[in-house]
Amino acid sequence: MVSTDPIADMLTRIRNAIMVNKAEISLPYSIVKETVARILAEEGFLADVTVEELAGRKILEIKINDSNKPALITEIARISKPGRRVYVKTGNIPIVKRGRGIVVVSTSQGVMAGSKARDKRLGGELICKVY
């Protein structure tokens, strides 16, 4: 099945896995999905992100949390969608839950967390918010 919005599909899989207390998920690989997942891992919301090859196809393995620990993600939502893109300037990058959450921004210098984009004085497309 081909999704028209692969990032939304990845976020939904993560959200669904958290709801049923799964520790890991695997999904089809893409560079953008890997980049977003690695940003979430760097910011401490995911435990680990790996890429494996199975029968000639790459698979993205996301470890949501260590076993015996609850997930650190309370809310994960797509902001910019294929039908309605949301772009912001540097000063308008939202601060999620007074700094306890993050937004992921696609800028001219790549995909990065909102705080990093703010530091580099870059605006761009808001991909998702995580708390």
C-alpha positions in Angstrom: 0.0 0.0 0.0 1.4 3.4 -1.0 0.6 6.3 1.3 0.1 9.8 -0.1 1.7 11.2 3.1 4.4 8.9 4.4 5.4 11.1 7.3 1.8 11.1 8.6 1.8 7.4 8.2 5.0 7.1 10.3 3.6 9.4 13.0 0.3 7.4 13.1 2.2 4.1 13.4 4.2 5.6 16.4 1.0 6.9 18.0 -0.8 3.5 17.6 2.2 1.6 18.9 2.3 3.8 22.0 -1.4 3.2 22.6 -0.9 -0.6 22.7 2.4 -0.4 24.6 4.6 -1.7 21.8 8.3 -1.0 22.2 9.3 -1.2 18.5 7.9 -0.7 15.1 9.2 -1.2 11.6 8.1 0.6 8.5 9.2 1.2 4.9 12.3 3.3 4.6 12.6 6.8 3.2 15.3 9.5 3.9 12.8 12.0 5.2 11.2 9.5 7.6 14.7 8.5 8.9 15.7 12.2 9.4 12.5 13.0 11.3 12.9 9.8 13.5 16.6 10.6 14.2 15.6 14.1 15.3 13.0 12.7 17.7 15.7 10.3 19.0 18.2 13.1 19.4 15.7 15.1 21.4 15.0 12.1 23.7 11.5 11.1 22.5 12.6 7.8 20.9 15.0 5.3 22.2 16.8 4.2 18.9 16.5 4.4 15.1 18.1 1.8 12.8 18.0 1.0 9.2 18.0 -2.6 8.1 17.9 -4.3 4.7 15.5 -7.2 4.2 15.2 -8.9 0.8 16.7 -6.0 -1.0 14.5 -3.4 0.6 15.4 -1.0 3.4 13.3 -1.1 6.6 13.3 1.7 9.2 13.3 0.1 12.7 12.1 2.6 15.4 12.5 1.6 19.1 10.0 3.8 20.9 11.1 3.0 24.5 13.1 0.5 26.5 11.0 -2.4 27.8 9.7 -1.8 31.4 9.6 2.0 30.7 6.6 4.1 29.5 6.8 6.0 26.2 8.1 9.5 26.4 5.7 10.8 23.7 2.4 12.0 25.0 1.2 13.7 21.8 2.5 13.5 18.3 0.7 15.3 15.5 1.3 16.3 11.8 1.1 20.0 11.2 1.8 20.6 7.5 -0.3 18.3 5.3 -0.3 17.7 1.6 -3.6 19.6 1.3 -2.5 22.5 3.5 1.2 23.3 3.9 2.2 25.5 6.9 5.2 27.7 6.5 6.7 30.0 9.2 9.3 32.6 9.6 12.0 32.4 12.2 10.1 34.4 14.8 6.9 32.5 14.3 8.3 29.0 15.0 6.1 27.7 17.8 7.3 26.7 21.3 5.5 23.5 22.3 4.3 23.2 25.9 6.6 25.9 27.1 9.7 24.2 25.8 8.9 20.7 26.9 8.0 19.6 23.4 9.5 20.2 20.0 8.4 21.0 16.4 10.3 19.6 13.5 10.9 22.1 10.7 12.0 21.5 7.1 14.4 24.4 6.3 16.6 25.3 3.3 19.5 23.7 5.3 17.7 20.5 6.0 15.2 19.0 8.5 15.8 20.1 12.1 14.2 20.7 15.4 12.5 24.1 15.8 14.9 25.3 18.5 17.9 24.6 16.2 16.1 26.4 13.3 15.4 29.4 15.6 19.1 29.5 16.6 20.2 29.4 12.9 17.6 32.1 12.1 15.9 29.8 9.5 12.2 29.5 8.7 10.5 26.7 6.8 7.7 24.2 6.7 6.4 22.8 10.0 6.4 19.1 9.7 5.1 17.9 13.1 4.9 18.7 16.8 5.8 16.2 19.6 5.2 16.5 23.3 
